[in-house]
Amino acid sequence: MEIVNFSAGPSALYKEVLEEAREEFLSYQGRGYSIAEISHRSPIFEELLFETKARIKRLYKLDENFEILFLQGGASLQFAQIPMNLYKNKIEFIDTGVWTSRAMKEADILQANYEVIASSKDENYSYIPKVNFSDNIDYGYLCSNNTIYGTQYKSLPKSKAPLVIDASSDFFSRELDFSNIGLLFGGAQKNCGISGLTLLIIRKDLLQEKANIPSLLSYKKQAEANSMLNTPNTFGIYILSLTLKHLEKIGGLAKVHELNQEKAEILYKVLDASDFYQGYSCKEDRSLMNLCFKLADEKLQKTFLEEAEKENLLFLKGHKELGGIRASLYNSMEKKNVEKLADFMKVFEKNFS
Ligand code: PMP
């Protein structure tokens, strides 16, 4: 029976991407060597890098004001690297859980002056605070999709200052209006590839020289070196490129968003129709990527996970911070597999209520 992988990340890749990578792993474009075996300075890799940038620009409809960086250290290094590069006088944060708190912790270490303008901590991060940022700040920071709690911004706050967005868990899942975005970043390992690659889309005017930043951590220097101050994650960029090619093939981000809405709707419908299951996040903010819920009778949770596993529905255990169940339905999740989980949930409810 086919395995269904609901992992929150690193997570399932498109089958087509895995197949293409397998096909040409030993011989990239029939050249007799693997993409993993050649220099990042070779024209062949350079072509792949430029092609990947072009795909990102086409998918997000970016103009020439944006630069793309391929970095390392995960989204977590960005929690420090962002203030290192962009902070001058003041940052504002919206606190929506563990990942924004981690970003604040790094700002603390760097002794940056910041304000938390809103937090959903009062309801254990089950909603998104609706606030706008001040005009006169260096940047306003938020996390567009909160992987642990299953909350997601449906629209971005207004801001004259640049928005800095952790999009680790909803990268390339929908179209975005970049008119207020200064920096969109995330690890590739959830929606666009494998771990070890951090992707940044940054407005060029933010690429400024600043004192006391180690070369490798300087956005400006990285941009000038085409993300190749040192060896980038070449294989990660390759898998990203295959993933983006697939997204273009299936109709771009508007289409992907439509599919994501349809898939999430299938599961939310089951949750809404039942008292047996309890959705975690508030309805208007619920995520299309990570669907978090509990069983009303929490003693049944272990059995739920065991029975799901028997049906090859894997990695449904919620994050340790929250417990419960989490079904991650990233772009690559097929609708028929969401239907399998929905059917399983209905049968489980019938058998155990
Ligand atoms: N931000 C969000 C929203 C995440 O979900 C994660 C990882 N789960 C991170 C940041 C940290 O990412 P990384 O492991 O790439 O540092």
Boltz pocket constraint, residues with backbone or C-beta under 6 A from the ligand:
constraints:
  - pocket:
      binder: B
      contacts: [[A, 8], [A, 9], [A, 73], [A, 74], [A, 75], [A, 76], [A, 77], [A, 99], [A, 143], [A, 145], [A, 146], [A, 147], [A, 148], [A, 166], [A, 167], [A, 168], [A, 169], [A, 186], [A, 187]]
      max_distance: 6.0
